[in-house]
Amino acid sequence: MEIITAGVDIGSTMTKVVLQNTETRVAIIGPTGAEHRRLANKVMEQALAQAGISFEKVTYVVATGYGRVNVPFADKQITEITCHARGVYHFFPTVRTVIDIGGQDCKAIKLSPQGKVVNFIMNDKCAAGTGRFLEVIAETLGLGLEEMSRLSRTAKKKERISSTCTIFAEQEVVSRLAEGAAIEDIVAGLFESIASRVYSMAGRLKIEKDVVITGGGAKSIGLVRAFEEKISFPLLVPPEPLLTGAIGAALLGRELALKAIEKGEPLKTKERRLEEATFFK
């Protein structure tokens, strides 16, 4: 029996689906919409079409992330902390600390040598230190995220951005521009500001090597380098930092499916799976 599992990670800004058998078959990333249930079904269908398999052949589905309760066809819902940890450990077995910078929150996760979650801390009360914070400032400066990283490498100094509120930080950036500060210095100061906040949060868990950074923030080379300056050693970055939660969910799904089969416990029938998948179309 071929075991195909799916990890569906509905984040606050992006939805990710990973299909796996013994290896990753396909991965899809799309923006999270207001109707999570319909979105989960749509993105799942895209992944299945790309993989060339029918939905009834999927053995087990694990949903995770901000909108995990809105995946009607999931066999199990598992927190994003657990799924991120499993996904990161899959790529980096030496990981002890995970820094995840998402669209609307950031979190630090401490892992045991066996990859189990020991402790975690999260900032989901405001956008400071998140991908959204970075996007707002990028729009204010009229720059893309890649261009911001490139410019930060040419900075002569780091213009201090002290506001932790996104709105006030945006006003602070505008003031710095009006005062004649160089854009590259402002960008370098912005990365320094975000890195400082995340470092302060993660420091409460006692950051330990190896450290892996995930989420949209991991795609910003400037932010990664600013954080590396704080911890004084290199960060590890997964091949696709947006997918670690979905990959972890798919891997956990495989473990759960194998346990169920070993114990002789029933899995969802093909008919039931199709019924759940089409209910919200």
DRENKE-274297 format. One record per residue (C-alpha): residue in one letter; residue number from 1; x, y, z. Coordinates in nm, 4 decimals. Layout:
N
+-----+-----+----------+----------+----------+
| res |   n |        x |        y |        z |
+-----+-----+----------+----------+----------+
|   A | NUM |        X |        Y |        Z |
...
+-----+-----+----------+----------+----------+
// end
This chain:
281
+-----+-----+----------+----------+----------+
| res |   n |        x |        y |        z |
+-----+-----+----------+----------+----------+
|   M |   1 |   0.0000 |   0.0000 |   0.0000 |
|   E |   2 |   0.1429 |   0.3365 |  -0.1021 |
|   I |   3 |   0.1055 |   0.5935 |   0.1739 |
|   I |   4 |   0.0504 |   0.9481 |   0.0500 |
|   T |   5 |   0.0103 |   1.2165 |   0.3138 |
|   A |   6 |  -0.0758 |   1.5838 |   0.2877 |
|   G |   7 |   0.0260 |   1.8719 |   0.5101 |
|   V |   8 |  -0.2008 |   2.1776 |   0.4859 |
|   D |   9 |  -0.0617 |   2.4869 |   0.6580 |
|   I |  10 |  -0.3037 |   2.7809 |   0.6619 |
|   G |  11 |  -0.1033 |   3.0770 |   0.7853 |
|   S |  12 |  -0.2276 |   3.4298 |   0.8448 |
|   T |  13 |  -0.1058 |   3.5468 |   0.5040 |
|   M |  14 |  -0.0028 |   3.2369 |   0.3040 |
|   T |  15 |  -0.1460 |   2.8862 |   0.2653 |
|   K |  16 |   0.0848 |   2.5957 |   0.1891 |
|   V |  17 |   0.0120 |   2.2365 |   0.0841 |
|   V |  18 |   0.2700 |   1.9573 |   0.0651 |
|   L |  19 |   0.2020 |   1.6070 |  -0.0701 |
|   Q |  20 |   0.4460 |   1.3320 |   0.0250 |
|   N |  21 |   0.4978 |   0.9618 |  -0.0100 |
|   T |  22 |   0.8573 |   0.8639 |   0.0732 |
|   E |  23 |   0.9645 |   1.2066 |  -0.0525 |
|   T |  24 |   0.8012 |   1.5395 |  -0.1293 |
|   R |  25 |   0.5852 |   1.4990 |  -0.4382 |
|   V |  26 |   0.4641 |   1.8546 |  -0.4782 |
|   A |  27 |   0.4286 |   2.1788 |  -0.2845 |
|   I |  28 |   0.1911 |   2.4696 |  -0.3481 |
|   I |  29 |   0.1974 |   2.8166 |  -0.1897 |
|   G |  30 |  -0.0848 |   3.0687 |  -0.2237 |
|   P |  31 |  -0.2243 |   3.3734 |  -0.0421 |
|   T |  32 |  -0.4633 |   3.3020 |   0.2437 |
|   G |  33 |  -0.8111 |   3.4316 |   0.1715 |
|   A |  34 |  -1.1020 |   3.5163 |   0.3991 |
|   E |  35 |  -1.2787 |   3.1838 |   0.3409 |
|   H |  36 |  -1.0247 |   2.9336 |   0.4699 |
|   R |  37 |  -1.2352 |   2.6266 |   0.3980 |
|   R |  38 |  -1.2827 |   2.7034 |   0.0315 |
|   L |  39 |  -0.9196 |   2.8096 |   0.0015 |
|   A |  40 |  -0.7909 |   2.4863 |   0.1573 |
|   N |  41 |  -0.9946 |   2.2873 |  -0.0917 |
|   K |  42 |  -0.8735 |   2.4955 |  -0.3869 |
|   V |  43 |  -0.5042 |   2.4801 |  -0.2984 |
|   M |  44 |  -0.5331 |   2.1078 |  -0.2275 |
|   E |  45 |  -0.6868 |   2.0526 |  -0.5685 |
|   Q |  46 |  -0.4000 |   2.2445 |  -0.7314 |
|   A |  47 |  -0.1432 |   2.0298 |  -0.5517 |
|   L |  48 |  -0.3199 |   1.7073 |  -0.6497 |
|   A |  49 |  -0.3463 |   1.8164 |  -1.0125 |
|   Q |  50 |   0.0233 |   1.9022 |  -1.0229 |
|   A |  51 |   0.1146 |   1.5682 |  -0.8659 |
|   G |  52 |  -0.1173 |   1.3839 |  -1.1030 |
|   I |  53 |  -0.3020 |   1.1909 |  -0.8321 |
|   S |  54 |  -0.6652 |   1.1764 |  -0.7248 |
|   F |  55 |  -0.7799 |   1.2886 |  -0.3801 |
|   E |  56 |  -0.9090 |   0.9447 |  -0.2806 |
|   K |  57 |  -0.5517 |   0.8120 |  -0.2971 |
|   V |  58 |  -0.4424 |   1.0413 |  -0.0139 |
|   T |  59 |  -0.3981 |   0.8291 |   0.2985 |
|   Y |  60 |  -0.3842 |   1.0935 |   0.5693 |
|   V |  61 |  -0.4187 |   1.4723 |   0.5940 |
|   V |  62 |  -0.2828 |   1.6912 |   0.8746 |
|   A |  63 |  -0.3886 |   2.0547 |   0.9014 |
|   T |  64 |  -0.1820 |   2.3141 |   1.0832 |
|   G |  65 |  -0.1399 |   2.6880 |   1.1143 |
|   Y |  66 |  -0.3661 |   2.9802 |   1.1960 |
|   G |  67 |  -0.6646 |   2.8364 |   1.0063 |
|   R |  68 |  -0.6158 |   2.4640 |   1.0713 |
|   V |  69 |  -0.9674 |   2.4219 |   1.2143 |
|   N |  70 |  -1.1048 |   2.5264 |   0.8759 |
|   V |  71 |  -0.9748 |   2.2281 |   0.6784 |
|   P |  72 |  -1.2823 |   2.0032 |   0.6597 |
|   F |  73 |  -1.1047 |   1.7074 |   0.5018 |
|   A |  74 |  -0.8203 |   1.6830 |   0.7574 |
|   D |  75 |  -0.7767 |   1.3674 |   0.9630 |
|   K |  76 |  -0.6031 |   1.5587 |   1.2399 |
|   Q |  77 |  -0.5200 |   1.9175 |   1.3405 |
|   I |  78 |  -0.1755 |   1.9788 |   1.4913 |
|   T |  79 |  -0.0361 |   2.3095 |   1.6161 |
|   E |  80 |   0.2073 |   2.5024 |   1.3976 |
|   I |  81 |   0.4699 |   2.4852 |   1.6739 |
|   T |  82 |   0.4813 |   2.1052 |   1.6567 |
|   C |  83 |   0.4701 |   2.0975 |   1.2755 |
|   H |  84 |   0.7409 |   2.3630 |   1.2331 |
|   A |  85 |   0.9624 |   2.1712 |   1.4732 |
|   R |  86 |   0.9121 |   1.8446 |   1.2829 |
|   G |  87 |   0.9716 |   2.0064 |   0.9452 |
|   V |  88 |   1.2880 |   2.1876 |   1.0533 |
|   Y |  89 |   1.4271 |   1.8780 |   1.2281 |
|   H |  90 |   1.3755 |   1.6843 |   0.9034 |
|   F |  91 |   1.6196 |   1.9155 |   0.7244 |
|   F |  92 |   1.8511 |   1.9971 |   1.0149 |
|   P |  93 |   1.8780 |   1.7216 |   1.2817 |
|   T |  94 |   2.1290 |   1.9375 |   1.4720 |
|   V |  95 |   1.8781 |   2.2206 |   1.5241 |
|   R |  96 |   1.8181 |   2.3393 |   1.8795 |
|   T |  97 |   1.6512 |   2.6773 |   1.8183 |
|   V |  98 |   1.3992 |   2.7742 |   1.5497 |
|   I |  99 |   1.3227 |   3.1383 |   1.4699 |
|   D | 100 |   1.0063 |   3.1722 |   1.2620 |
|   I | 101 |   0.9224 |   3.5153 |   1.1191 |
|   G | 102 |   0.5758 |   3.4917 |   0.9689 |
|   G | 103 |   0.3407 |   3.7399 |   0.8114 |
|   Q | 104 |   0.1575 |   3.8398 |   1.1301 |
|   D | 105 |   0.3619 |   3.6848 |   1.4116 |
|   C | 106 |   0.7086 |   3.5685 |   1.5041 |
|   K | 107 |   0.8052 |   3.2832 |   1.7328 |
|   A | 108 |   1.1054 |   3.1059 |   1.8777 |
|   I | 109 |   1.1026 |   2.7315 |   1.9444 |
|   K | 110 |   1.3548 |   2.5394 |   2.1539 |
|   L | 111 |   1.4077 |   2.1744 |   2.0562 |
|   S | 112 |   1.5625 |   1.8759 |   2.2293 |
|   P | 113 |   1.8385 |   1.6720 |   2.0576 |
|   Q | 114 |   1.5586 |   1.4355 |   1.9478 |
|   G | 115 |   1.3688 |   1.7191 |   1.7780 |
|   K | 116 |   1.0925 |   1.7455 |   2.0377 |
|   V | 117 |   0.9549 |   2.0862 |   2.1425 |
|   V | 118 |   1.1002 |   2.1828 |   2.4801 |
|   N | 119 |   0.9656 |   2.5375 |   2.4968 |
|   F | 120 |   0.8457 |   2.8197 |   2.2740 |
|   I | 121 |   0.7591 |   3.1864 |   2.2838 |
|   M | 122 |   0.5473 |   3.3871 |   2.0415 |
|   N | 123 |   0.4695 |   3.7474 |   1.9562 |
|   D | 124 |   0.1271 |   3.7648 |   1.7923 |
|   K | 125 |  -0.0023 |   4.0816 |   1.9601 |
|   C | 126 |   0.1362 |   4.3302 |   1.7079 |
|   A | 127 |   0.3122 |   4.3341 |   1.3709 |
|   A | 128 |   0.6501 |   4.4458 |   1.5086 |
|   G | 129 |   0.9187 |   4.2008 |   1.4041 |
|   T | 130 |   0.6978 |   4.0295 |   1.1443 |
|   G | 131 |   0.6855 |   4.0050 |   0.7673 |
|   R | 132 |   0.3966 |   4.2508 |   0.7566 |
|   F | 133 |   0.6061 |   4.5107 |   0.9387 |
|   L | 134 |   0.8774 |   4.4677 |   0.6764 |
|   E | 135 |   0.6297 |   4.4874 |   0.3884 |
|   V | 136 |   0.4738 |   4.8128 |   0.5148 |
|   I | 137 |   0.8126 |   4.9850 |   0.5389 |
|   A | 138 |   0.9147 |   4.8466 |   0.1983 |
|   E | 139 |   0.6006 |   5.0021 |   0.0473 |
|   T | 140 |   0.6797 |   5.3331 |   0.2199 |
|   L | 141 |   1.0265 |   5.3334 |   0.0654 |
|   G | 142 |   0.8998 |   5.2144 |  -0.2728 |
|   L | 143 |   1.1342 |   4.9148 |  -0.2665 |
|   G | 144 |   1.1076 |   4.5396 |  -0.3120 |
|   L | 145 |   1.2320 |   4.3110 |  -0.0361 |
|   E | 146 |   1.5263 |   4.1883 |  -0.2463 |
|   E | 147 |   1.6266 |   4.5444 |  -0.3282 |
|   M | 148 |   1.6152 |   4.6328 |   0.0408 |
|   S | 149 |   1.8581 |   4.3517 |   0.1200 |
|   R | 150 |   2.0915 |   4.4648 |  -0.1577 |
|   L | 151 |   2.0845 |   4.8264 |  -0.0405 |
|   S | 152 |   2.1514 |   4.7349 |   0.3219 |
|   R | 153 |   2.4916 |   4.5963 |   0.2217 |
|   T | 154 |   2.6004 |   4.9418 |   0.1020 |
|   A | 155 |   2.4988 |   5.1267 |   0.4204 |
|   K | 156 |   2.7549 |   5.3550 |   0.5816 |
|   K | 157 |   2.5668 |   5.3488 |   0.9125 |
|   K | 158 |   2.2413 |   5.2222 |   1.0582 |
|   E | 159 |   1.9704 |   5.4801 |   1.1052 |
|   R | 160 |   1.7968 |   5.3960 |   1.4312 |
|   I | 161 |   1.4273 |   5.3038 |   1.3944 |
|   S | 162 |   1.3044 |   5.2935 |   1.7524 |
|   S | 163 |   0.9249 |   5.2657 |   1.7145 |
|   T | 164 |   0.7795 |   4.9204 |   1.7746 |
|   C | 165 |   0.4401 |   5.0132 |   1.6293 |
|   T | 166 |   0.4174 |   4.9705 |   1.2518 |
|   I | 167 |   0.2363 |   5.3022 |   1.2010 |
|   F | 168 |   0.4833 |   5.5002 |   1.4121 |
|   A | 169 |   0.7796 |   5.3212 |   1.2528 |
|   E | 170 |   0.6452 |   5.4176 |   0.9100 |
|   Q | 171 |   0.6236 |   5.7819 |   1.0228 |
|   E | 172 |   0.9750 |   5.7570 |   1.1639 |
|   V | 173 |   1.1082 |   5.6331 |   0.8293 |
|   V | 174 |   0.9381 |   5.9226 |   0.6479 |
|   S | 175 |   1.0948 |   6.1672 |   0.8969 |
|   R | 176 |   1.4408 |   6.0170 |   0.8402 |
|   L | 177 |   1.3987 |   6.0585 |   0.4642 |
|   A | 178 |   1.2889 |   6.4212 |   0.5089 |
|   E | 179 |   1.6005 |   6.4824 |   0.7193 |
|   G | 180 |   1.8161 |   6.3622 |   0.4299 |
|   A | 181 |   1.9150 |   6.0194 |   0.5609 |
|   A | 182 |   2.0319 |   5.7748 |   0.2928 |
|   I | 183 |   1.7796 |   5.5047 |   0.2033 |
|   E | 184 |   2.0414 |   5.2313 |   0.2459 |
|   D | 185 |   2.1154 |   5.3533 |   0.6000 |
|   I | 186 |   1.7434 |   5.3560 |   0.6825 |
|   V | 187 |   1.7025 |   5.0012 |   0.5482 |
|   A | 188 |   2.0028 |   4.8797 |   0.7468 |
|   G | 189 |   1.8540 |   5.0422 |   1.0568 |
|   L | 190 |   1.5204 |   4.8737 |   0.9886 |
|   F | 191 |   1.6780 |   4.5283 |   0.9657 |
|   E | 192 |   1.8719 |   4.6025 |   1.2831 |
|   S | 193 |   1.5489 |   4.7055 |   1.4574 |
|   I | 194 |   1.3591 |   4.3898 |   1.3600 |
|   A | 195 |   1.6545 |   4.1645 |   1.4421 |
|   S | 196 |   1.6870 |   4.3277 |   1.7861 |
|   R | 197 |   1.3202 |   4.2671 |   1.8699 |
|   V | 198 |   1.3240 |   3.9056 |   1.7573 |
|   Y | 199 |   1.6579 |   3.8454 |   1.9320 |
|   S | 200 |   1.5206 |   3.9911 |   2.2552 |
|   M | 201 |   1.2160 |   3.7637 |   2.2355 |
|   A | 202 |   1.4128 |   3.4508 |   2.1434 |
|   G | 203 |   1.6763 |   3.5265 |   2.4046 |
|   R | 204 |   1.4260 |   3.4425 |   2.6755 |
|   L | 205 |   1.4564 |   3.0797 |   2.5633 |
|   K | 206 |   1.8391 |   3.0934 |   2.5705 |
|   I | 207 |   1.9338 |   3.0673 |   2.2029 |
|   E | 208 |   2.1421 |   2.7570 |   2.1361 |
|   K | 209 |   2.3150 |   2.6293 |   1.8197 |
|   D | 210 |   2.2202 |   2.5260 |   1.5637 |
|   V | 211 |   1.9702 |   2.8011 |   1.4866 |
|   V | 212 |   1.7334 |   2.7725 |   1.1899 |
|   I | 213 |   1.5285 |   3.0634 |   1.0565 |
|   T | 214 |   1.2000 |   2.9993 |   0.8754 |
|   G | 215 |   0.9008 |   3.1936 |   0.7426 |
|   G | 216 |   0.8926 |   3.4830 |   0.4994 |
|   G | 217 |   1.1544 |   3.6698 |   0.7027 |
|   A | 218 |   1.4084 |   3.3999 |   0.6126 |
|   K | 219 |   1.3826 |   3.5114 |   0.2504 |
|   S | 220 |   1.5268 |   3.8531 |   0.3385 |
|   I | 221 |   1.9049 |   3.8240 |   0.3223 |
|   G | 222 |   1.9402 |   4.1620 |   0.4923 |
|   L | 223 |   1.7305 |   4.0510 |   0.7892 |
|   V | 224 |   1.9127 |   3.7175 |   0.8152 |
|   R | 225 |   2.2485 |   3.8955 |   0.8227 |
|   A | 226 |   2.1273 |   4.1439 |   1.0823 |
|   F | 227 |   2.0204 |   3.8559 |   1.3058 |
|   E | 228 |   2.3498 |   3.6764 |   1.2500 |
|   E | 229 |   2.5284 |   3.9864 |   1.3793 |
|   K | 230 |   2.3250 |   3.9540 |   1.6990 |
|   I | 231 |   2.4034 |   3.5894 |   1.7652 |
|   S | 232 |   2.7593 |   3.5966 |   1.6200 |
|   F | 233 |   2.7261 |   3.2771 |   1.4159 |
|   P | 234 |   2.5530 |   3.1748 |   1.0896 |
|   L | 235 |   2.1848 |   3.0896 |   1.0682 |
|   L | 236 |   2.0657 |   2.7833 |   0.8781 |
|   V | 237 |   1.7917 |   2.8375 |   0.6183 |
|   P | 238 |   1.5702 |   2.5550 |   0.4787 |
|   P | 239 |   1.5463 |   2.5085 |   0.0994 |
|   E | 240 |   1.2015 |   2.6758 |   0.1076 |
|   P | 241 |   1.1514 |   2.8481 |   0.4447 |
|   L | 242 |   0.7770 |   2.8946 |   0.3899 |
|   L | 243 |   0.7132 |   2.5208 |   0.3701 |
|   T | 244 |   0.8575 |   2.3804 |   0.6925 |
|   G | 245 |   0.5188 |   2.3747 |   0.8694 |
|   A | 246 |   0.3427 |   2.1973 |   0.5817 |
|   I | 247 |   0.6299 |   1.9508 |   0.5417 |
|   G | 248 |   0.6245 |   1.8804 |   0.9137 |
|   A | 249 |   0.2485 |   1.8238 |   0.8973 |
|   A | 250 |   0.2889 |   1.5765 |   0.6096 |
|   L | 251 |   0.5673 |   1.3907 |   0.7938 |
|   L | 252 |   0.3584 |   1.3692 |   1.1110 |
|   G | 253 |   0.0678 |   1.2491 |   0.8986 |
|   R | 254 |   0.2805 |   0.9631 |   0.7681 |
|   E | 255 |   0.3797 |   0.8628 |   1.1220 |
|   L | 256 |   0.0159 |   0.8704 |   1.2347 |
|   A | 257 |  -0.1007 |   0.6708 |   0.9321 |
|   L | 258 |   0.1643 |   0.4018 |   0.9874 |
|   K | 259 |   0.0700 |   0.3737 |   1.3559 |
|   A | 260 |  -0.2986 |   0.3390 |   1.2671 |
|   I | 261 |  -0.2229 |   0.0684 |   1.0103 |
|   E | 262 |   0.0024 |  -0.1160 |   1.2566 |
|   K | 263 |  -0.2705 |  -0.1149 |   1.5221 |
|   G | 264 |  -0.5356 |  -0.2154 |   1.2714 |
|   E | 265 |  -0.7256 |   0.1088 |   1.3254 |
|   P | 266 |  -0.9519 |   0.2184 |   1.0382 |
|   L | 267 |  -0.8498 |   0.5058 |   0.8146 |
|   K | 268 |  -1.0984 |   0.7205 |   0.6275 |
|   T | 269 |  -1.2585 |   0.5482 |   0.3329 |
|   K | 270 |  -1.2128 |   0.6846 |  -0.0182 |
|   E | 271 |  -1.5826 |   0.7735 |  -0.0259 |
|   R | 272 |  -1.5643 |   0.9658 |   0.3031 |
|   R | 273 |  -1.2515 |   1.1489 |   0.1883 |
|   L | 274 |  -1.4176 |   1.2595 |  -0.1354 |
|   E | 275 |  -1.7331 |   1.3643 |   0.0499 |
|   E | 276 |  -1.5351 |   1.5899 |   0.2848 |
|   A | 277 |  -1.3271 |   1.7335 |   0.0021 |
|   T | 278 |  -1.6265 |   1.8367 |  -0.2059 |
|   F | 279 |  -1.8551 |   1.9555 |   0.0746 |
|   F | 280 |  -1.7328 |   2.3152 |   0.0666 |
|   K | 281 |  -1.7037 |   2.3573 |  -0.3106 |
+-----+-----+----------+----------+----------+
// end
